[in-house]
Amino acid sequence: MRFRSRLALGALVLAGAVGVGAGAVLHAAVRPRQTQPSLAVPALHGEAVWPSGRRPAPAFALRDQDGRLVSLADQRGRTVLLAFMDPLCKEECPIEGRALALAERQVAPAARPTLLVVNVNPKASGADARKAARRWGISGRWHWLFGSAPALRRVWRAYRITVVPTTHDILHSTAVYVIDRRGDERVGLIAPFLPQFVADDLRTLAGEGRA
């Protein structure tokens, strides 16, 4: 089952999980199950991995926390961590954000990615994003991306992200994509994840980019 198909399955569960909290997802529904033990260490980690050239990342362009237009195409030549978070979230998003920040800090500066966070909360602002980044330890090259409701929905759909507003929270899928320097999706993760695995993948892709 492909990663996006597993995300869609997780989204069906998510839609009924109103009481679980913002960013909730049923991880068991999207994680592949191994039927045989394997001693091989994968070249890349994640719920799904893809070879270079197999899955070009869907293009988009949105305004960041400072009003600058940022496009995925602008990031060619750099690896990209693409996440979908709510800067006002008090539950899952801070955990995910800190994990991403920790993963970046474990990587040498030359191999560090651009972090693109697509907003999932229409009530959030650029100021909220800057506060969240400070609280969660996000630094370096990062952009929290905003747009009109139709523009954001197009990006959510392209990456199979489900966003379900509730009375008090924003429930949403917790997928993270690692995109290589050529603009191809290479790793798909569902939070929570081990920062060390993300750091390892960033180093691998940085080395691949120099080959």
C-alpha positions in Angstrom: 0.0 0.0 0.0 1.5 3.3 -1.0 2.2 6.0 1.6 -0.5 8.3 0.3 -3.0 5.5 0.3 -2.1 4.7 3.9 -2.6 8.4 4.7 -6.0 8.3 3.1 -6.9 5.3 5.3 -5.6 7.2 8.4 -7.7 10.2 7.4 -10.9 8.1 7.5 -10.0 7.1 11.1 -9.0 10.7 11.9 -12.3 12.1 10.8 -14.0 10.2 13.5 -11.4 10.9 16.2 -12.7 14.3 17.3 -12.0 13.6 21.0 -8.4 12.6 20.5 -7.0 16.1 20.1 -5.3 18.3 17.4 -3.1 16.4 15.0 -4.3 13.0 16.1 -3.9 10.0 13.7 -4.1 6.3 14.1 -0.6 5.2 13.5 -1.4 1.5 13.4 -3.5 2.2 10.3 -0.7 3.7 8.3 2.4 1.8 9.4 3.3 -1.2 7.2 3.6 -4.5 9.0 6.6 -6.7 8.4 5.7 -10.3 7.9 9.3 -11.5 8.1 12.2 -10.3 10.2 14.9 -8.5 8.3 18.5 -7.7 9.4 19.1 -5.3 6.5 19.5 -1.6 7.5 17.5 0.5 5.0 19.2 3.3 3.1 16.4 5.6 4.1 13.9 5.4 7.0 10.2 6.1 7.2 6.8 4.6 6.6 7.6 4.8 2.9 10.7 5.5 0.8 11.0 6.1 -2.9 13.9 6.1 -5.4 15.1 9.3 -7.0 12.9 10.3 -9.9 9.9 8.2 -9.0 7.7 10.8 -7.3 8.2 14.5 -8.1 6.8 16.5 -5.2 3.7 18.5 -6.1 4.5 22.1 -6.8 3.1 25.0 -4.7 3.8 28.6 -3.8 2.6 30.3 -0.7 3.4 33.3 1.5 5.6 32.8 4.6 5.3 34.3 8.1 6.9 37.5 6.8 4.8 37.8 3.7 7.5 36.5 1.3 6.4 34.3 -1.6 8.0 30.9 -1.2 7.7 28.1 -3.7 8.9 24.5 -3.6 10.7 25.1 -6.9 12.8 27.8 -5.2 14.3 25.1 -3.0 15.9 23.0 -5.8 19.5 22.2 -4.8 18.5 21.8 -1.2 16.8 19.0 0.7 13.4 20.0 2.1 11.5 18.9 5.2 7.8 19.4 4.4 5.4 19.4 7.4 1.8 20.4 8.1 1.3 22.0 11.5 -0.8 24.4 13.6 1.3 27.0 15.5 -1.5 27.4 18.1 -1.5 23.7 18.8 -0.6 22.6 22.4 -0.5 18.9 21.9 1.0 17.0 18.9 2.4 19.8 16.9 4.9 21.0 19.5 6.2 17.4 19.8 6.6 17.1 16.0 8.1 20.6 15.7 10.7 19.9 18.4 11.5 16.5 16.8 12.2 18.2 13.5 14.3 20.9 15.1 16.3 18.2 16.9 16.8 16.3 13.7 18.2 19.4 12.0 20.6 20.1 14.8 22.1 16.6 14.5 23.1 17.4 10.9 26.2 19.3 9.7 25.2 22.8 8.5 26.0 21.9 4.8 23.5 19.0 5.0 20.7 20.9 6.7 17.4 21.2 4.8 14.9 24.0 4.3 12.0 23.4 6.6 8.7 24.3 5.0 5.6 24.1 7.3 2.2 24.5 5.6 -0.3 26.0 8.0 -3.4 24.0 8.9 -5.1 26.6 11.1 -6.9 29.4 9.3 -6.9 31.5 12.6 -3.1 31.4 12.9 -0.9 34.3 11.9 2.7 34.9 11.0 3.3 36.2 14.6 1.9 32.9 15.9 4.3 31.0 13.6 7.3 32.9 14.9 6.4 32.3 18.5 5.9 28.6 17.8 9.3 28.4 16.1 11.0 30.0 19.1 9.2 27.7 21.6 10.0 24.6 19.6 13.6 25.4 18.8 13.1 25.8 15.1 15.9 27.8 13.5 18.0 28.0 10.3 16.2 28.0 7.0 12.5 27.7 7.7 9.2 29.2 6.3 5.7 28.8 7.8 3.4 29.0 4.8 0.1 30.7 4.7 -2.5 31.4 2.0 -6.2 31.6 1.2 -8.4 28.7 2.2 -8.6 27.4 -1.4 -4.8 27.7 -1.9 -4.1 25.8 1.3 -6.7 23.1 0.5 -5.0 22.5 -2.8 -1.7 21.8 -1.1 -3.4 19.7 1.5 -5.0 17.6 -1.2 -1.8 17.3 -3.2 -0.1 15.7 -0.2 -3.1 13.8 1.1 -3.4 15.9 4.3 -6.7 15.8 6.1 -7.7 18.8 8.1 -10.8 18.7 10.3 -11.7 21.8 12.3 -13.5 21.1 15.6 -15.0 23.4 18.2 -11.7 23.7 20.1 -9.0 22.1 17.9 -7.7 21.5 14.4 -7.4 17.7 13.8 -5.0 17.0 10.9 -2.8 14.4 9.5 0.8 14.4 10.8 2.7 13.5 7.7 6.2 14.7 7.0 7.9 14.4 3.6 11.6 14.5 2.9 12.2 15.9 -0.5 15.6 15.6 -2.2 17.6 18.3 -4.0 16.0 17.4 -7.4 12.5 18.0 -6.0 11.5 14.3 -5.6 9.7 12.8 -2.6 12.1 10.3 -1.0 10.8 9.6 2.5 7.3 9.7 4.1 7.0 9.8 7.8 4.1 9.9 10.3 4.7 11.6 13.6 5.9 10.7 16.2 9.2 9.6 14.6 12.8 9.3 15.8 14.7 12.5 15.1 17.9 10.4 14.6 16.3 8.6 11.6 15.4 11.9 10.0 18.9 13.2 10.6 20.3 10.0 9.0 18.1 10.5 5.9 19.2 14.2 5.6 22.8 13.1 5.6 22.2 10.4 3.1 20.4 12.7 0.7 23.0 15.4 1.1 25.7 12.9 0.1 23.6 11.7 -2.8 23.3 15.3 -4.0 27.1 15.6 -4.2 27.5 12.4 -6.2 
